Amino acid sequence: MGVDWLGPLVALAFLVGMAASAVLVRLGRVSSPARVAVALALPFGCAIIPLALLVLASIGHAALAPIWP
């Protein structure tokens, strides 16, 4: 299985997270230091989602390999 699609998908998820973070900052929803940290971490959290799905799919495939030839 090729994973050529993974790089652009992670980049797209990062950009979506960056846009969401920018919207939160622009709307004034970021006021406390904890919310600033969350706004800075949001793009990286969004980028982890495609990688986590790939890991789950890989673990699922490895678990079902003896059952499914």
Backbone torsions as a table, in degrees:
resi	resn	phi	psi	omega
1	MET	NA	125.4	178.4
2	GLY	-81.7	148.4	179.2
3	VAL	-120.5	34.5	178.8
4	ASP	-65.6	-24.1	-179.2
5	TRP	-79.1	-13.4	-173.1
6	LEU	-69.2	-41.5	-179.2
7	GLY	-59.8	-53.5	177.4
8	PRO	-62.9	-32.5	179.1
9	LEU	-68.1	-40.5	177.4
10	VAL	-66.6	-41.4	178.1
11	ALA	-63.8	-40.3	178.4
12	LEU	-65.2	-42.5	177.8
13	ALA	-63.6	-38.4	177.4
14	PHE	-63.9	-42.4	179.4
15	LEU	-67.2	-36.1	175.6
16	VAL	-64.0	-43.0	176.9
17	GLY	-64.1	-38.0	177.8
18	MET	-65.2	-41.2	178.5
19	ALA	-66.0	-41.9	178.4
20	ALA	-63.6	-39.6	177.6
21	SER	-64.7	-41.8	179.1
22	ALA	-64.8	-37.7	177.7
23	VAL	-65.1	-41.9	178.5
24	LEU	-62.2	-41.0	178.7
25	VAL	-66.9	-43.3	-177.3
26	ARG	-66.8	-35.2	179.6
27	LEU	-77.7	-6.2	178.8
28	GLY	81.5	20.4	-178.7
29	ARG	-81.2	-8.0	-177.6
30	VAL	-104.8	104.1	-178.0
31	SER	-124.3	-36.3	-178.2
32	SER	-96.3	160.2	178.7
33	PRO	-59.7	-31.9	178.7
34	ALA	-67.0	-39.1	178.9
35	ARG	-71.0	-29.8	175.0
36	VAL	-64.1	-43.4	178.7
37	ALA	-63.1	-40.0	178.3
38	VAL	-65.7	-41.5	179.5
39	ALA	-65.1	-34.2	177.1
40	LEU	-73.7	-30.9	-178.2
41	ALA	-85.4	-15.9	-175.5
42	LEU	-57.3	-45.8	179.2
43	PRO	-61.8	-37.7	-179.6
44	PHE	-71.6	-34.0	175.1
45	GLY	-65.2	-37.7	177.9
46	CYS	-69.9	-32.1	179.8
47	ALA	-72.2	-24.2	-179.7
48	ILE	-73.7	-26.0	-174.7
49	ILE	-58.1	-50.0	178.3
50	PRO	-63.4	-34.4	178.5
51	LEU	-68.2	-39.7	178.4
52	ALA	-65.2	-39.3	177.1
53	LEU	-63.9	-39.2	177.4
54	LEU	-65.0	-40.9	178.2
55	VAL	-64.0	-44.2	178.5
56	LEU	-62.7	-40.3	177.8
57	ALA	-64.9	-38.6	179.0
58	SER	-67.2	-42.0	178.1
59	ILE	-65.9	-41.4	177.9
60	GLY	-62.7	-40.6	179.0
61	HIS	-65.9	-41.2	179.3
62	ALA	-66.7	-35.1	179.6
63	ALA	-71.7	-33.6	-178.0
64	LEU	-93.4	-2.5	-178.6
65	ALA	-59.0	-42.3	177.8
66	PRO	-66.0	-27.9	-179.4
67	ILE	-83.3	-48.0	-179.8
68	TRP	-98.2	112.5	178.8
69	PRO	-75.1	NA	NA
